[in-house]
Amino acid sequence: RHIAGDRVLSTELGRATLGALAPAGNPNDFIAMLAAEQKGRHERFGASLYLLEPNLKQGIGALRDLSTALWAAQVRWHPPRPGEDPETTEGLIGDLVALGHLTRRQGDVLANARDFMLRVRALVQLTTKRRFDQLTFEIQEALGPTLFPGARPHAGDIRSAVAPAVEALMREYYLHARQVVQVTDRLLESAR
């Protein structure tokens, strides 16, 4: 990723990296490796999207699935051009929409899911004061009221006062994760 200095050198490094990942312009082996790694990761981190304590980075429909599909798409269809930052996800999603590999709605789904999951992951790490990606029950109870302050229990509800906010948080998480799975599976398959 370009931090400082000559952007042309960063662009050349990006091109060389993509060239190493896709020798002779054929990214098939790299994309197959990404797909196999994703399958293994899903087995390690729980073979269900609907885990009660999901992993925001490695779980099914989480940030790594989104990144995997975008990496495959970038290697297949979007070599960086001079002056471009190959790490710009918004640009890559927009370019995939412009090239017809994603619909506008699919691009919005990926951008919104990425933003939501990054926001929740940052709050999890601020809450735990360390690198941590698991959305545990305790963290759900801590973050739910912050993210969904308007969630209130129904009249006569005997559950904890934070339960509606936790339910809203998890509903939002599962909605985004399910959409990420749907869009990224299609994108990864198309790249293959």
Residue pairs with C-beta under 8 A, 6 or more apart in sequence:
1 10
1 85
1 87
2 10
2 11
2 85
2 87
7 83
7 85
8 82
8 83
10 85
11 80
11 81
11 82
11 83
11 84
11 86
14 80
14 86
15 79
15 80
18 74
18 75
18 79
18 80
18 86
21 27
21 30
21 75
22 30
22 75
27 72
27 75
27 76
27 191
28 192
30 72
30 75
31 72
31 75
31 76
31 188
31 191
31 192
32 192
34 68
34 71
34 72
34 188
35 68
35 72
35 188
35 192
37 68
38 64
38 65
38 68
38 188
41 58
41 64
42 60
44 58
45 55
45 58
45 59
45 60
46 54
46 55
46 59
46 60
47 60
48 60
49 59
49 60
49 61
49 174
49 177
49 178
49 181
50 174
51 59
52 137
53 134
53 135
53 136
53 137
53 140
54 62
54 134
54 135
54 173
54 177
55 62
55 133
55 134
55 135
56 62
56 63
56 117
56 120
56 121
56 124
56 133
56 134
56 135
57 63
57 64
57 121
57 133
58 64
58 133
59 177
60 177
60 181
61 176
61 177
61 178
61 179
61 180
61 181
62 117
62 177
62 180
63 114
63 117
63 118
63 121
65 180
65 181
65 184
66 110
66 113
66 114
66 117
66 180
66 184
68 184
68 188
69 183
69 184
69 185
69 187
69 188
69 191
70 89
70 92
70 93
70 110
70 187
72 187
72 188
72 191
72 192
73 92
73 96
73 101
73 187
73 190
73 191
74 86
74 92
75 191
76 191
77 96
77 99
77 101
77 191
78 92
78 95
78 96
78 99
80 86
84 91
85 91
89 111
89 114
90 111
93 102
93 107
93 110
93 111
94 107
96 102
96 107
96 187
97 103
97 104
97 106
97 107
101 187
101 190
102 110
102 183
102 187
106 183
106 186
106 187
109 179
109 180
109 183
110 180
110 183
110 184
112 176
113 176
113 177
113 179
113 180
116 172
116 173
116 176
117 173
117 176
120 135
120 143
120 147
120 169
120 173
121 133
123 143
123 146
123 147
124 132
124 133
124 134
124 135
124 139
124 143
125 131
125 132
127 139
127 142
127 143
128 139
135 173
140 166
140 169
140 170
141 160
141 162
141 166
143 169
144 151
144 162
144 165
144 166
144 167
144 168
144 169
145 151
145 162
145 165
147 165
147 168
147 169
147 172
148 164
148 165
148 168
148 169
148 172
149 165
151 164
151 165
151 167
151 168
152 164
153 159
153 161
153 163
153 164
154 164
157 163
157 164
